[in-house]
Structure formats: structure tokens, C-alpha cells
Amino acid sequence: MSFFQAILLGILQGLTEFLPVSSSGHLVIFKNLLHIQLDTGMLYDVLLHVATLIAICAVFFKDVVKLIVEFILIVIDVFKNIGIMFSKLAGRDVEYIHLTHNSYRKFVVLIIVSTIPTGIIGYLMQDVVETAGIALLVPGVCLMITGGILLVADATKTGRKKPKDATYFDAFTIGMAQSVATLPGLSRSGTTITACLLCGFDRRFAVKYSFIMSIPAILGAMILQLGDVANVSLSAGEIAGYIVGMIVAAVVGFICIKIMMAIVQSKKFKGFAFYCLAIGAISVIGYLVML
């Protein structure tokens, strides 16, 4: 992969990861069209994941820090409750500590619940996802499905749920939506934001929840891919290209998250829906022509 291609893929990742048009689907199509072969295996994918995390953490920095702090405090309180359990067994009248006594603590637990189905199904679907990304057919069909999902998002009434109102069943449902969106062509952001809206989430909170819940999923994907890049050797030119591509992906991604916040608020998914339907149809036709 050339320096220019690394930057181009970085731009594509930054644009399509956060806008509801499927980064995985576009990367498959782009690599097929330009016949890009990555000699370094999954290394660039891992680096793009890092860029994605940087962009999310930069936009939601205060929320992410607060969630990390509350997660640590929840773990501490869990151990305290274990101690209280033994105290009760000894006959002492001690009250358990309520783990979700504020909105951020509830937010933490909701994210954990969403991550469970994502992690299990994502792990089981690894081979399916890798096979699906080889040709244009599956990404093309999934892009058309994404178009339909976005039309549903536009038609969904605005909800009012925030962390304190959301249920754990809501979180599990959204986690299931995220796990299915590992298929190339299914937009993770589009699918999960639509799931949030269908669960009655406030539109601004739906975007925040969708992006923050992706952090453990992205970390998990990175860990799974690290084994494939342990013995990769790079030239100085490749290292420079990959680093620049990462920076470009993070900067473009930061801007696109901000744009996405405005899009969800104003219910303007239709343009993206029609775009996904068109690109998906072209991909399927292209696949059939090349048979």
C-alpha cells in the first residue's frame, strides 16, 4: 500500500466510520476497485481502530473520563457489598450499597449490558465477517439494508429517555444491533442510533450512547487483531504513511461525529439512506458483472 493510498483509506475511514454509511463496506469496495493488497495484514485496520478511539474520546472527553471514574467506583462498591454480605451472614444489620445511584453509574452498567451480546456474537461471527468482506455482494446487500434502516430512523418519533430512564433490556437490544452491524456494509452508527431511537432514547443521547458504547467493542476488535500484527515489519515510508493515515482518520472522524450530532437532531438521514441504497445496488450489479 502506497503513502497516498494510506492517507486515502484514512480519510475514508474517518468519513464512513461516523457517518451512517458503513466504513467496513466502503473499505471493502475501495480495496476491490483499486486492488489494494495490505502486505502488513491487519496492522492498518488496528491503527484505524486507534484513530477511531481517539476521535470518540476527544469529542466525548468529559463523559468518557466520568464513566471511567464511575466504573472504578462501581467495582470498589461491588467488593464493599461482598464484605457487607459476609457481615449480614454474621448477623449484622448493614445495608447494601446501591451501585447505580447516579446517571453516570447507570450509563456504565447500560454500556456493559450492551457490550455482552456484541462481544459474544462478534467473536462467534469473526470468520463469517472476514469471508463476507472478500467480495462485493454481501457489502452491497448490507448497504441497501443500511439505507432502509436510515429511513426508519428518519421516521421514528423523538423519544425522551436518558440514562436514568433507559432499561437494561433497551441496552441489550442495542448491543444485539451492534453485533449484527459487524457485517461489512451494515453501518454500526446508523444501526445502533436507529436501535436507540426505536427504544425511545432522546436523540442527542442516542448519538452519545451509540459512539461511547463502541469503545469496548473497538478495543475488543483491536485485541483480537493484535496477534495478526505481532511479527509485521515495516519500512520507514510505510510507517510514515500509516501514521499520517491515522491522524487524518482521527481528525476527519472528529469532524464527522460533530456533523452526526446535528444530523440526528434535525432528522436528515434520507440523503444518506438514498446514497447507501445507490452504492449498494451498484456494488451488487458490479459483483454480478464480474462473475
C-alpha positions in Angstrom: 0.0 0.0 0.0 1.4 3.4 -1.0 1.6 6.5 1.1 -1.2 8.1 -0.9 -3.4 5.0 -0.5 -2.8 5.0 3.3 -4.0 8.6 3.5 -6.9 7.9 1.2 -8.0 5.0 3.4 -7.6 7.2 6.5 -9.9 9.8 5.0 -12.4 7.1 4.0 -12.3 5.6 7.5 -12.8 8.9 9.2 -15.8 9.8 7.0 -17.5 6.5 6.9 -16.9 5.3 10.5 -19.0 8.0 12.0 -21.4 9.0 9.2 -24.1 6.3 8.8 -22.8 4.7 5.6 -20.6 1.8 6.8 -16.8 2.1 7.0 -16.3 -1.6 6.5 -18.5 -1.7 3.4 -16.7 1.3 1.8 -13.3 -0.1 2.6 -14.1 -3.4 1.0 -15.5 -1.7 -2.1 -12.5 0.7 -2.3 -9.9 -2.1 -1.9 -11.7 -4.2 -4.6 -11.9 -1.3 -7.0 -8.2 -0.2 -6.6 -6.9 -3.7 -6.0 -5.2 -2.7 -2.7 -3.4 -5.5 -1.0 -2.1 -4.9 2.5 1.2 -6.7 2.9 1.0 -6.0 6.6 -2.2 -7.9 7.2 -4.5 -6.4 9.8 -2.0 -3.8 11.0 -3.6 -0.8 9.3 -7.0 -1.9 10.4 -5.7 -1.9 14.0 -4.3 1.6 13.5 -7.5 2.9 12.1 -9.3 1.5 15.2 -6.9 3.5 17.3 -7.7 6.6 15.3 -11.4 5.9 15.8 -11.0 5.7 19.6 -9.0 9.0 19.6 -11.8 10.8 17.8 -14.6 9.4 20.1 -12.6 10.2 23.3 -11.8 13.7 22.0 -15.5 14.6 21.3 -16.9 13.0 24.5 -13.8 13.5 26.7 -15.7 14.6 29.8 -18.2 11.8 29.6 -15.6 9.2 29.0 -13.5 10.3 32.0 -16.6 10.4 34.2 -17.6 7.0 33.0 -14.2 5.5 33.7 -14.2 7.1 37.2 -17.7 5.8 38.0 -16.8 2.3 36.6 -13.8 2.1 39.1 -16.1 3.3 41.9 -18.7 0.6 41.0 -16.0 -2.1 41.2 -14.9 -0.8 44.6 -18.6 -0.8 45.8 -19.0 -4.4 44.5 -16.2 -5.5 46.8 -17.7 -3.5 49.6 -21.1 -5.3 49.0 -19.3 -8.6 49.2 -18.0 -7.6 52.6 -21.5 -6.5 53.6 -22.8 -9.9 52.5 -20.4 -11.6 54.9 -21.4 -9.1 57.6 -25.1 -10.0 57.1 -24.2 -13.7 57.4 -22.6 -12.9 60.7 -25.8 -11.3 61.9 -25.1 -7.6 61.4 -27.8 -5.3 60.1 -25.9 -3.5 57.3 -27.5 -2.0 54.1 -26.0 -2.9 50.7 -24.6 0.0 48.6 -26.8 0.9 45.6 -24.5 0.6 42.6 -26.4 2.8 40.2 -27.3 5.8 42.4 -26.5 8.4 39.7 -26.9 8.8 35.9 -23.3 8.1 35.0 -23.3 4.9 37.0 -26.5 3.7 35.3 -24.8 4.7 32.0 -21.8 2.5 32.8 -24.0 -0.5 33.5 -26.0 0.1 30.4 -22.8 0.1 28.3 -21.7 -3.2 30.0 -25.0 -4.8 29.2 -24.8 -3.7 25.6 -21.2 -5.0 25.3 -22.1 -8.5 26.3 -24.1 -9.6 23.2 -21.7 -7.6 21.0 -18.7 -9.4 22.4 -20.2 -12.9 22.2 -21.8 -12.6 18.8 -18.9 -10.6 17.4 -16.4 -13.3 18.4 -18.5 -16.1 17.0 -19.0 -14.2 13.7 -15.3 -13.5 13.1 -14.9 -15.9 10.2 -18.3 -15.0 8.7 -17.4 -11.3 8.7 -14.0 -12.0 7.2 -15.5 -14.2 4.4 -18.3 -11.7 3.8 -15.7 -8.9 3.2 -13.9 -10.7 0.3 -16.3 -9.9 -2.5 -18.7 -7.0 -3.2 -22.0 -9.0 -2.9 -22.5 -9.0 0.9 -21.4 -5.4 1.4 -23.6 -4.3 -1.4 -26.7 -6.0 0.0 -25.9 -4.8 3.5 -25.5 -1.2 2.3 -29.0 -1.4 0.9 -30.3 -2.7 4.2 -28.5 0.2 5.9 -30.4 2.5 3.6 -33.7 1.0 4.8 -32.6 1.3 8.4 -31.8 5.0 8.0 -35.3 5.6 6.5 -36.7 4.0 9.7 -34.5 6.4 11.8 -35.9 9.4 10.0 -39.5 8.2 10.5 -39.0 7.4 14.2 -40.6 9.9 16.7 -38.3 11.7 19.1 -38.0 9.9 22.5 -37.2 11.3 25.9 -35.2 8.5 27.5 -31.8 9.4 29.1 -29.7 7.1 31.3 -32.0 7.1 34.3 -35.0 6.2 32.1 -33.3 3.5 29.9 -33.9 -0.1 30.8 -31.3 -2.9 30.7 -33.5 -4.6 28.0 -33.0 -1.5 25.9 -29.3 -1.8 26.4 -29.3 -5.5 25.4 -31.3 -4.8 22.3 -28.9 -2.1 21.2 -26.0 -4.4 21.9 -27.6 -7.0 19.6 -28.0 -4.4 16.9 -24.3 -3.5 17.2 -23.3 -7.2 17.0 -25.2 -7.6 13.7 -23.6 -4.4 12.3 -20.2 -6.1 12.3 -21.2 -7.4 8.8 -19.5 -5.2 6.1 -22.0 -2.8 4.7 -24.2 -2.5 7.8 -23.4 0.9 9.3 -22.6 0.4 13.0 -23.5 4.0 13.9 -26.7 4.0 11.7 -27.9 0.7 13.1 -27.2 1.5 16.7 -28.6 5.0 16.6 -31.7 3.7 14.9 -32.0 1.0 17.7 -31.6 3.7 20.3 -34.3 5.8 18.7 -36.7 2.8 18.5 -36.1 2.2 22.2 -37.3 5.8 22.8 -33.9 7.5 23.6 -33.5 11.2 23.4 -31.9 12.0 20.0 -28.8 13.6 21.5 -28.3 10.8 24.0 -28.8 8.3 21.2 -25.8 9.6 19.4 -23.7 9.8 22.5 -24.7 6.3 23.6 -24.0 4.8 20.1 -20.5 6.2 19.9 -19.4 5.6 23.6 -20.8 2.0 23.5 -18.5 1.4 20.5 -15.3 2.0 22.7 -15.3 -1.5 24.4 -16.3 -3.1 21.0 -13.4 -1.4 19.2 -11.0 -2.3 22.0 -12.1 -5.9 21.7 -11.6 -5.9 17.9 -8.1 -4.5 18.4 -7.2 -7.2 20.9 -8.4 -9.9 18.5 -6.3 -8.4 15.7 -3.1 -7.8 17.6 -2.0 -11.4 17.2 -2.0 -10.9 13.4 0.4 -8.0 13.5 2.9 -9.1 16.1 5.6 -10.0 13.6 5.0 -7.4 10.9 8.0 -5.5 9.7 7.6 -2.0 8.1 9.8 0.3 6.1 10.2 3.9 7.1 7.9 5.1 4.3 5.2 2.6 5.3 5.4 3.8 9.0 5.1 7.4 7.9 2.1 6.6 5.6 0.3 4.7 8.3 0.9 7.4 11.0 -0.4 10.2 8.6 -3.3 8.0 7.7 -4.2 7.5 11.4 -4.0 11.3 12.1 -6.2 12.0 9.0 -8.8 9.4 10.1 -8.9 10.8 13.7 -9.3 14.5 12.5 -11.9 13.6 9.9 -13.7 11.4 12.4 -13.8 14.1 15.0 -15.5 16.5 12.5 -17.9 13.8 11.3 -19.1 13.0 14.9 -20.0 16.7 15.3 -21.8 16.5 12.0 -23.6 13.4 13.1 -24.9 15.1 16.2 -26.5 17.8 14.1 -27.9 15.2 11.6 -29.7 13.2 14.2 -31.2 16.3 15.8 -32.6 17.5 12.5 -33.8 14.2 11.2 -31.8 14.4 7.9 -30.9 10.7 7.3 -32.7 10.5 3.9 -29.7 11.7 1.9 -27.5 9.0 3.5 -30.3 6.4 3.1 -30.5 7.0 -0.7 -26.8 7.1 -1.0 -26.4 3.7 0.7 -29.2 2.2 -1.5 -27.5 3.5 -4.6 -24.0 2.4 -3.7 -25.3 -1.0 -2.5 -27.1 -1.5 -5.8 -24.1 -0.6 -7.8 -21.9 -3.0 -5.8 -24.3 -5.9 -6.3 -24.5 -5.1 -10.0 -20.7 -4.8 -10.2 -20.3 -8.2 -8.5 -22.7 -9.9 -10.9 -21.0 -8.3 -13.9 -17.6 -9.6 -12.7 -18.8 -13.2 -12.3 
